[in-house]
């Protein structure tokens, strides 16, 4: 899977990042309609930084995998076909 770095608007609560609300992908704004799944990897082992994943459906019906890399504070996405 090829991920592309993106900008994300997200809801934050007691934690820094709770859930993505919208993002820009290939020049188009995508509104998150539904979070279909969420998981993470790493975090326990210092050699594996925590990465949060969100599988989302947009208001246009697209399915995307979004990931947030905590060490670099960056988001990336790939379109699921």
Buried (B, 14 or more C-beta within 10 A) or exposed (E): EEEEEBEBEBEEEEEEBEBBEBBEBEEEEBEBEEEEEEEEEBEEEEEEEBBBEBBBBBEEEBEBBBBBBBEEEEBBBBBEE
